[in-house]
Each structure stands twice: as structure tokens, then as C-alpha cells.
């Protein structure tokens, strides 16, 4: 099992997309991945499609502000950097990744089917949940993420799709976090009002 997971991570690292730009205005200084501007720029300039579906997932670190209050900002930044790296392991050549807010990340996945894209998002969530971060005094910090998953339609701009995914993310957080919510979860929330 361990060797299989390690081989899978090595394979993902080898197929990772190289950094799209060296422009510092497009790079988040903490995680060294795209910021919001870089995400939009990378999406506008991406080349090729390897799948029929463009999925957008906005992830938020559950209760991350309390971790930052309890520990030093340096540790919080190290955690953010490691999580950014973990996201990048799933980024393929036609995908775009970015940190768009303090504790929010977006990944635009180009996959053959919605199920494959959703499965990748679920794998990201699960891998972050299973990763244990260590505080300076040896304490173990567990991090979970919530996600808002939508399929990007051709008639919507990326920023509109991200805004829609954030609405769905709010449903995942309201339901206790540590899950990937989809449009149907958002619709069910509306029916319960």
C-alpha cells in the first residue's frame, strides 16, 4: 500500500505542469503558486484540452484562522506552502491552480468526465486530511479542507464560475466542513429554507 501511494505521488510530480509564468505579480509569495491574477492569466493562456470537462473547485481550509491564532504566523505560512504543494501534485498540463484568498485555493481541472474531476478533488481533500503537520513543541496539527465543485460552462467567465463555486463552498462549510459540495448540495439547501 505504502509503495503504491509513493509511486502514485512520484508519477504525479513527474507529470506536474511547470510554473506558467515568472512574473512576480502573478505568484503568491507564501505558497509560490499562482495568485488570483496568475490563475486568471494562466487560464486565459493555457494550451490544449485533454478532456471534455472543465471543472472548478474552490477549496477552503477549515477553521484555519484559529490555527493561526494559536500558533505563530510562520507556522501558518509553512502549512499554507505545504498545502499549496499538495494541490500542485494534482495539477496536469491543462489545469490551472492558484491561491485566491487567505485560506482559499482554486483548481481548474480539465478531465475526461465530471466523475474523474470530482474524484481528484476528493483525493486532494483526503490527502490533506491524512497529512499531519507538526508544531514546534511536537503537537500534531490536523487540517481539513472543504470544497465547492462546479462544472464551468462555455457561456460563463472563469471569475463567474469561481464565484458560483464559492457559494457551493459555503454549503460545504455550513454542513460541517471536510467535504466537497456540488450544485445538488446547494440546491438541497435552497429547498430546506
Secondary structure in CASP SS format (residue, H / E / C, confidence):
PFRMAT SS
TARGET T0000
AUTHOR 0000-0000-0000
METHOD secondary structure of the structure
MODEL  1
X C 1.00
X H 1.00
X H 1.00
X H 1.00
X H 1.00
X H 1.00
X H 1.00
X H 1.00
X H 1.00
X H 1.00
X H 1.00
X H 1.00
X H 1.00
X H 1.00
X C 1.00
X C 1.00
X C 1.00
X C 1.00
X C 1.00
X C 1.00
X C 1.00
X C 1.00
X C 1.00
X H 1.00
X H 1.00
X H 1.00
X E 1.00
X C 1.00
X C 1.00
X C 1.00
X C 1.00
X C 1.00
X C 1.00
X E 1.00
X C 1.00
X H 1.00
X H 1.00
X H 1.00
X H 1.00
X H 1.00
X H 1.00
X H 1.00
X H 1.00
X H 1.00
X C 1.00
X C 1.00
X C 1.00
X C 1.00
X C 1.00
X C 1.00
X C 1.00
X C 1.00
X E 1.00
X E 1.00
X E 1.00
X E 1.00
X E 1.00
X E 1.00
X E 1.00
X E 1.00
X E 1.00
X C 1.00
X C 1.00
X H 1.00
X H 1.00
X H 1.00
X H 1.00
X H 1.00
X H 1.00
X H 1.00
X C 1.00
X C 1.00
X H 1.00
X H 1.00
X H 1.00
X H 1.00
X H 1.00
X H 1.00
X H 1.00
X H 1.00
X H 1.00
X H 1.00
X H 1.00
X H 1.00
X H 1.00
X H 1.00
X H 1.00
X H 1.00
X C 1.00
X C 1.00
X C 1.00
X C 1.00
X C 1.00
X C 1.00
X C 1.00
X E 1.00
X E 1.00
X E 1.00
X E 1.00
X E 1.00
X E 1.00
X C 1.00
X C 1.00
X E 1.00
X E 1.00
X E 1.00
X E 1.00
X E 1.00
X E 1.00
X E 1.00
X E 1.00
X C 1.00
X C 1.00
X H 1.00
X H 1.00
X H 1.00
X H 1.00
X H 1.00
X H 1.00
X H 1.00
X H 1.00
X H 1.00
X H 1.00
X H 1.00
X H 1.00
X H 1.00
X H 1.00
X H 1.00
X H 1.00
X H 1.00
X C 1.00
X E 1.00
X E 1.00
X E 1.00
X C 1.00
X C 1.00
X C 1.00
X C 1.00
X C 1.00
X E 1.00
X E 1.00
X E 1.00
X C 1.00
X C 1.00
X E 1.00
X E 1.00
X E 1.00
X E 1.00
X E 1.00
X E 1.00
X E 1.00
X C 1.00
X C 1.00
X C 1.00
X C 1.00
X C 1.00
X C 1.00
X H 1.00
X H 1.00
X H 1.00
X H 1.00
X H 1.00
X H 1.00
X H 1.00
X H 1.00
X H 1.00
X H 1.00
X H 1.00
X H 1.00
X H 1.00
X H 1.00
X H 1.00
X H 1.00
X H 1.00
X C 1.00
X C 1.00
X C 1.00
X C 1.00
X C 1.00
X E 1.00
X E 1.00
X C 1.00
X H 1.00
X H 1.00
X H 1.00
X H 1.00
X H 1.00
X H 1.00
X H 1.00
X H 1.00
X H 1.00
X C 1.00
X C 1.00
END
